[in-house]
């Protein structure tokens, strides 16, 4: 399944965007749960155009610079909404290098384990703060973001889920550090 296809259709269902704008969304708002690189986005845009799900207008910037501004077609809206209504299985586990290291923690000494977990705790705590700042900005800029009918509601939901995920990770890291600290050397 080409999930990137639906991510792009969903973005274009909210507003017209350039390929560069989409890349920024994948780095920012979608980045909490989905990623796509420049080298993936542009071929998918070409395919979606060929399939009739999106179209573009060429805008001239300055004297010569052309940029394509993409918009979703009616066929694209139908395709997106058909996908949105489908209920799917729980996805496979995502890869997490830190958890792989955790699985093999018995190969580390106590000092190394404390260092690894302390660093992860510091980084996850920073991430919680960054996500909370993004949520505050979102709700200040758009007080209706917490409403089902807001185009920002999905972003609000994803941010609140990401915050809860990271807070859970922080709690787990704190408890694990307590266990490591209390372990006999």
QUIBEL-V754955 format. One record per residue. N is the residue number from 1. PHI is phi in whole degrees, 0 to 359 (* if undefined). PSI is psi in whole degrees, 0 to 359 (999 if undefined). Layout:
BEGIN
n=[N	N]
phi=[PHI	PHI]
psi=[PSI	PSI]
END
This chain:
BEGIN
n=[1	2	3	4	5	6	7	8	9	10	11	12	13	14	15	16	17	18	19	20	21	22	23	24	25	26	27	28	29	30	31	32	33	34	35	36	37	38	39	40	41	42	43	44	45	46	47	48	49	50	51	52	53	54	55	56	57	58	59	60	61	62	63	64	65	66	67	68	69	70	71	72	73	74	75	76	77	78	79	80	81	82	83	84	85	86	87	88	89	90	91	92	93	94	95	96	97	98	99	100	101	102	103	104	105	106	107	108	109	110	111	112	113	114	115	116	117	118	119	120	121	122	123	124	125	126	127	128	129	130	131	132	133	134	135	136	137	138	139	140	141	142	143	144	145	146	147	148	149	150	151	152	153	154	155	156	157	158	159	160	161	162	163	164	165	166	167	168	169	170	171	172	173	174	175	176	177	178	179	180	181	182	183	184	185]
phi=[*	269	294	304	307	285	297	292	300	297	298	286	290	276	189	291	214	272	300	297	300	297	303	296	297	292	280	251	295	276	298	284	213	210	228	204	262	311	291	263	295	293	297	292	299	298	298	297	294	298	280	83	273	221	217	216	246	262	251	263	250	67	267	228	293	261	226	268	250	268	219	279	266	300	297	295	297	296	299	298	291	295	295	299	282	289	259	240	286	296	292	301	297	279	284	220	299	299	293	295	297	299	301	257	300	295	275	254	273	299	297	296	296	298	298	298	288	295	297	297	298	299	292	292	296	299	295	301	299	296	295	295	296	299	295	298	297	302	286	287	288	220	301	276	300	272	255	307	270	278	292	265	299	299	297	301	297	295	296	294	293	297	297	296	300	290	295	296	297	299	299	297	298	299	296	296	299	298	294	298	298	274	290	287	283]
psi=[137	82	328	324	313	329	316	315	319	317	317	340	337	321	163	142	155	169	321	318	319	316	318	322	321	332	332	270	321	345	346	345	351	144	153	141	161	317	346	322	310	319	325	322	318	314	315	324	314	326	352	13	338	164	172	156	147	124	139	129	132	221	328	335	120	139	143	130	116	147	154	144	173	320	322	321	318	316	315	312	329	316	318	326	341	137	130	173	166	133	159	159	138	156	134	103	322	318	329	317	321	320	328	25	334	347	358	157	173	318	317	318	316	316	315	312	326	318	315	320	316	314	319	324	317	320	319	314	317	317	320	323	316	319	318	317	315	312	334	318	328	87	339	3	339	10	139	328	0	141	347	359	318	318	318	312	317	318	316	324	318	321	314	320	312	324	321	320	317	314	317	317	317	314	319	319	322	318	315	316	325	356	146	132	999]
END
